[in-house]
């Protein structure tokens, strides 16, 4: 169960929302890093599922990738986050969220 959030980050019941960001980097060739550690696709799925199930905070996966990365590889990560109810944003090449 997740509390519904307003655009300003507060919960609809009046409580404030805490946010937790997780950095996921997609490398050329399809490799993925979770918080700086290389992980397999299966491990990435397990980590996202575990984070979604155990976190009481609002989760945000910030996905970074260089221009050499295939769109399909980035989409796979963003879609996986969505499946587990995790918000995702793409980061620019400097690492700031867009």
ZIMO-V263621 format. One record per residue. RES is the residue in one letter. PSI is psi in whole degrees, -180 to 180 (none if undefined). NEAR is the number of other ideal C-beta (glycine too) atoms within 8 Angstrom. D_CENTER is the distance of its C-alpha to the mean C-alpha in Angstrom with 2 decimals. Layout:
((RES:PSI:NEAR:D_CENTER) (RES:PSI:NEAR:D_CENTER))
This chain:
((X:127:2:18.56) (X:137:4:16.38) (X:141:9:18.32) (X:143:6:18.24) (X:147:10:17.21) (X:165:8:19.13) (X:-27:4:17.89) (X:1:4:19.09) (X:-4:9:16.75) (X:151:10:19.67) (X:151:11:20.04) (X:-21:8:22.71) (X:7:5:24.86) (X:-16:5:25.17) (X:157:7:23.07) (X:148:6:20.64) (X:137:11:16.92) (X:151:7:15.27) (X:141:9:11.77) (X:126:9:9.65) (X:141:7:7.23) (X:128:11:5.78) (X:125:10:6.84) (X:124:14:6.63) (X:132:10:9.91) (X:125:13:11.66) (X:157:11:15.37) (X:139:7:18.43) (X:-6:4:19.58) (X:-3:8:16.24) (X:152:8:15.53) (X:142:14:12.07) (X:136:12:11.51) (X:114:12:9.34) (X:41:7:10.44) (X:0:6:13.35) (X:127:6:14.57) (X:133:5:15.21) (X:153:10:14.24) (X:164:5:15.65) (X:-37:8:14.05) (X:-40:6:15.44) (X:-38:9:14.12) (X:-45:14:10.49) (X:-44:9:11.19) (X:-42:8:12.96) (X:-42:10:10.45) (X:-44:13:7.84) (X:-45:9:11.07) (X:-44:8:12.43) (X:-42:12:9.78) (X:-36:11:10.05) (X:-31:6:13.77) (X:-16:5:14.60) (X:133:8:12.85) (X:-11:3:15.09) (X:160:8:12.95) (X:129:10:10.73) (X:139:12:7.07) (X:118:13:4.86) (X:120:15:1.75) (X:113:13:5.00) (X:123:15:6.34) (X:147:11:10.01) (X:148:10:12.93) (X:173:7:16.66) (X:-16:4:19.05) (X:-7:4:20.24) (X:139:11:17.18) (X:140:6:17.81) (X:-40:6:16.10) (X:-35:6:15.95) (X:-40:12:13.89) (X:-44:13:11.14) (X:-40:8:11.63) (X:-42:9:11.42) (X:-46:15:7.81) (X:-43:12:6.99) (X:-40:8:9.65) (X:-42:11:8.68) (X:-45:13:5.66) (X:-41:9:8.53) (X:-37:6:11.01) (X:11:10:9.83) (X:24:6:9.71) (X:131:12:6.18) (X:145:8:6.06) (X:150:12:4.47) (X:150:10:6.99) (X:140:12:8.97) (X:150:12:10.75) (X:179:7:14.46) (X:-16:7:16.43) (X:-7:5:17.24) (X:2:6:13.72) (X:144:6:13.77) (X:139:7:11.36) (X:none:6:13.32))
